[in-house]
Amino acid sequence: MKKWLAFAMIAIVLVIATACGSQSNSSGDKSSSNAEAKSKDDSSSVSGQIIVGGSTALQPLAEAAKEGFNQKYPDAQVQIQGGGSGTGLSNVTNGSFNIGMSDIFAESASDIPADQLVDHKVAVVAMTAAVNKDAGVTNLSQDDLIKVFTGKVTNWKEVGGNDVKITLVNRPDGSGTRATFDEFALKGATPAKGIEQDASDTVKKIISTTKGAVGYLALSYFDDSDDSVVAMSLDGVKPTVENVQTGKFPVWAYEHMYTKGEPKGVAKAFIDYMLSDDVQGSLVEKQGYLPVTKMMVERDASGKQTDK
């Protein structure tokens, strides 16, 4: 009798334990399912199409980020266009773009109502003079650089290079790359007339195939495997990430994404993604840009550089 009671008690305990375990698993499964559903709902709730356009210096990073964004938000469509910073600012102002990309502060453009726009700094771009390898020059003083771009020097041999005629390649007015280069590399001097192109990739192609050509490009456009275009040092300071971060190399600017008012929907999701660890943690540097958070100096709209 006692044995029978002992077996009964054991059976009851086992039944209770099994029931509790089943309830716990059920609760865990439900919690996991809810989390998965919530994650799925978050992605599916971001849908629609936006146009992002403007700065061709920022365009490669936006294009690269778009791939990861599409995987995260498959129902959202992002169209990336170039056109230059002026186009980005004017088109986001008039509503043609949902996000306007710019290398310059909106306050720097006299015809843009900057008070209507919201600034999102997504990266830092550095740029330098880009020269055809046949020029035989890899470094210039800032004074000589100004002489080259203002037409006071017309042959590379005059600044220590080869006996090759200089061909200038400029970006048009309205280009943020040009505005940044003119202000910080040329100290505000106006470049002489030359070949004018409105896209950085076209500028690079012309320089690479034109003996003695010189222009300017964001560091993201230089490729270690392509020696046809040389990134020029300035006063002996190489255009490296470290030199830009510390302020030793002066030709840099913020990469802005402007929205008219606070962003919503796909535009907000895309800007949030640009500022996420997925982009800022690795993609920014892989694409040749600098994360804003790693800068040891900062600039305001007037161009003044100060230590952080």
Secondary structure by P-SEA (a helix, b strand, c coil): caaaaaaaaaaaaaaaaaaaaaaaaaaaaaaaaaaaaaaaaaaaabbbbbbbbccccaaaaaaaaaaaaaaacccbbbbbbbccaaaaaaaaaaccccbbbbccccccccccccccbbbbbcbbbbbcbbbccccccccccaaaaaaaaacccccccccccccbbbbbbbbccccaaaaaaaaccccccccccccccccaaaaaaaaaccccccccccccccccccccccccccccccccaaaaaaccccccccbbbbccccccaaaaaaaaaaaccccccccccccccccccccccccccccccccc
